[in-house]
Structure formats: structure tokens, C-alpha cells
């Protein structure tokens, strides 16, 4: 089953690898589940979070081993104040469900910030647009696919 993220990457000619795994419905730590199931370092698996920065939605992509630093996210996009977006708003704005929100192929394009640690890896993993599907791609390609800026936004 294709997702908007897969379609967007193919349309842009960006190389990636689909990595599927069996999602356990009882699990709520989706990123850790992906890292364990795919047998990759958790620092290479990134979660996609949405925040409200001064009234606009901004996407933050951080390692599943860390937390999003809201103050740093706001600063990275020239904002002052940030708060996590309501999960139902995140789902409506992206077209994906929580636990499967991909930074790629969202229904509405949002300013995006990728944590600088992504550049430490040859490839990183992000949600492919549904629980149980991650996409492996080079950080530079993730930046290109999302028009992301890179900043220190993880703590």
C-alpha cells in the first residue's frame, strides 16, 4: 500500500528504501518500536512532531531518543513561542494518523526543521505515513523532500 510520502519521494526522484514491520497496536512508543523492529540504532530513527509557533504550524523532526526543544524550534523559524500542536489538528493538517505522521507528503506543507544530529548518519529513518512503515533515506534527501532547515532542536 502506497502512502503520500512514498508517492512524493518517487515523484521527486529521491532515492529511499521502504522498511515495513509488524506494528503492535498495544505499543505507543512508535519510534522505539520501529528502531527495535528494524534492528537499527534508535538515534537514526526520527519522529515527526508538530508545534504551534506564534500561531503557525511547524514540523520538528527529532531522534526518537530525544525530545523536541520547543524554544529551539521557535528560534529556528524566527518565532518566539512554541507549544505542541493538538494531535487531532496534527492529523488534519498532515493527512496522517499519530504514530504514522511522515514529514514527507503532508496534506499541507509546513515549515520544517530537522535536528542537526541527522547529518551524523549516512541514512536516517522517518515514518512512511502509516504505523509499521518507515522510510530510509539520506539526510540531504530528507532535507530536499521537506525543504527543511537544520538546527539543534533536540534535547
N, C-alpha and C positions, 0 to 999 in steps of 0.2 A: 504494500500500500504506500503510495507516494504521499508526501506532505508538501505544503507550500515551501518549506525550507529546501527540500530536495529539488523541487521544480525550479526555484530561484537560482540555486547553485548551478544546475545543469544549463539553464538559460544564459547565465553569465559566463559559462565556460570555466568555472572554477573547479579544480580537482578536489575530490573528497572521497571518503570511504564511509559507507553506511555500516554501522555496528549495532546489530539488534541483540536484545537479550530478553529473557522472560521477566517481566515486571511482576513483582509480588504486590497485590492490592493492599496488603497489610502494611507495607513499607511507606513511610512518609519522608524519609531522608533520601530523596530521589538521586541526588548526586553521588552519595556514598554507595548506594545500591548499584549505580552504573559503574563506578570505579571497581567495585568488588566483582560484579558480573563480567566485566570486560577485562579483568585482571591487569589494570593499568594503575599507575601512581595516582592517588587522589588529587595531587597538586596539578595534574594535567587535565582534570575534568572540571569544567567551568559551568556555573549556574547562571541563569539569566534572571535578573531581578528588575522590577520596575519601580521607580520612585517618582514622586511629585516634587519637582524642583521649581519653586516660585510659580506654581500654577501650570506647569507643563510636564508632560510625562517624559522621563529619561530612562534609558535602559542601562543598567550596570551589569557587566559580565565579570564575575569573580570566581576564584577557585572554590570548589565545594568545601575545602578545608578551612576557609576563612569566612569572614562576614563583610558585608558591604559597609564601607565607611561613608555614611550619608553626607557628612560635611565635606569630605574629599570629592565625592561625586558632584555635589553642588558646585564646588570650586572649579572642577574640571570643565564644566559647561558655562562658567561665568555666572553662576547663581549664588544665592545667599543661603537659602533654607531648603532642606530636603526632608521628606518623610516617605516611608514605604507606601506604595500605591495599594489601594484595596484590591485583594485578589480577584474579585468579580470584575473590577474595572480593568485589571491587567488582562484577564481572559477576553473581555470585549474588545480591547484595543489591539490585541495581538492576534486574535483568532485561534489561540491555543489554550489548552487547559493547564492549570497549575501542575507542575511536575513534568510538563511536556512543553513548556514555553521555550521556543527557539529564538535566538536573537536574529535569525535569518528568515526572510519571507513573512514578516509580520503584516497583518492586515493594514496597519497604519505605520508608516516609517517614523521612527522616533530618534532623537539624538542618542547616540550610543557611546559608552565609554568602556573600554576593555582594560582590565587590570594589567599593569606592566609585567607581571610575572608570566603572562602568556608567552612573552618573547623569549623566555628561557628554554622553551621546548621547540623541537622540530615540528611537532604536531600537537594539537590540543583537541579536546572533545567537548562538544556542546550538544544540547538537546536537538534532536532531529525533528521535533514538532509533535511528538507523542511519547508517552511513557513507554520505555522499553526500546527506544531508538536514539542512538547518539550518532553524531557526525564527526568524523576525524578529519581535520584539515590543518594546514599550516596557519600559524598566527597571522601572517601577512595576508593570506587569502580570507581569513575571518574579518580582518580589518577592512579589506576591499569589499566584501559582501555586505557589510553593515555600515560602511562609511564611519567606522568608529575612530575616536581619538583614544590614545593610550595614556593612562595616568595611574598613579598609585592610589587605588580606591579600595584596597582590601586591608582588613586589619585582623 
